[in-house]
Amino acid sequence: MTAGTNTASTTVYRVTGMTCGHCESAVTSELSALPGVTSVQAVAATGQVTVTATAPLDDEAVRAAVDEAGYELTGRV
C-alpha cells in the first residue's frame, strides 16, 4: 500500500445570484449530483460555495451544475 491515497479536493467557488436558503439548497443539490462530490456548503450571504470531492472537479462541470440551478459561477475564491 502507498501513502497519500486520500486525494480529496476542496475548492471554494464564487456564485452570484444566491439570496436565500432556497438558493443555497438549489446550488447544493445540483453540485451534489456531480460524480465524486462528497460535501457542498453554499452560503448566500457571502456567495461562496465550498465543494469537497474525491478528486479535483472539472470547472466546466461545476459551472454547468450552477447554471442548471439558475445561478452564475464567477470563479474560484
C-alpha distance (Angstrom), angle and dihedral (degrees) to the residues before:
residue distance angle dihedral
M1 . . .
T2 3.74 . .
A3 3.76 129.1 .
G4 3.77 120.2 -117.3
T5 3.78 98.4 45.2
N6 3.82 89.2 141.1
T7 3.80 101.5 94.9
A8 3.81 97.0 166.1
S9 3.76 112.5 151.7
T10 3.80 126.1 -157.5
T11 3.80 119.8 -164.8
V12 3.80 130.1 176.8
Y13 3.79 116.2 -145.6
R14 3.80 131.5 -170.8
V15 3.81 114.0 -128.5
T16 3.81 123.6 -175.6
G17 3.78 125.9 -151.4
M18 3.80 100.3 40.3
T19 3.81 110.5 128.8
C20 3.82 107.1 156.2
G21 3.77 148.4 15.1
H22 3.80 91.3 -81.0
C23 3.81 89.0 57.1
E24 3.80 90.6 50.1
S25 3.80 90.3 49.6
A26 3.81 93.6 49.8
V27 3.82 92.9 50.8
T28 3.81 92.0 43.6
S29 3.80 91.8 50.6
E30 3.81 94.6 51.0
L31 3.81 94.8 44.9
S32 3.81 92.8 45.1
A33 3.81 88.4 59.8
L34 3.82 92.1 62.7
P35 3.82 114.0 104.8
G36 3.81 112.4 -96.2
V37 3.81 97.2 14.1
T38 3.81 110.2 138.1
S39 3.82 101.6 169.9
V40 3.81 139.0 16.5
Q41 3.80 126.9 -175.1
A42 3.81 116.1 -177.2
V43 3.81 119.8 -173.8
A44 3.80 114.8 -168.8
A45 3.82 93.2 -168.0
T46 3.82 92.5 62.0
G47 3.81 100.0 25.3
Q48 3.78 88.9 -127.9
V49 3.77 125.5 136.4
T50 3.80 118.9 -169.5
V51 3.79 113.9 -157.7
T52 3.79 124.8 -171.6
A53 3.78 118.5 -167.9
T54 3.78 138.7 168.5
A55 3.82 88.8 -109.3
P56 3.81 136.0 7.6
L57 3.80 111.6 -67.9
D58 3.77 127.1 -128.9
D59 3.81 107.4 -106.7
E60 3.80 91.5 -140.0
A61 3.81 91.4 54.6
V62 3.80 89.2 51.4
R63 3.81 90.9 47.1
A64 3.82 91.2 50.4
A65 3.82 91.9 50.4
V66 3.81 92.0 49.5
D67 3.82 90.1 47.1
E68 3.82 89.6 50.9
A69 3.82 88.7 54.8
G70 3.81 88.7 53.6
Y71 3.80 100.3 -106.3
E72 3.78 137.2 102.4
L73 3.79 127.2 -111.0
T74 3.79 106.7 -145.6
G75 3.78 98.1 179.7
R76 3.77 145.1 -80.5
V77 3.79 123.1 -44.1
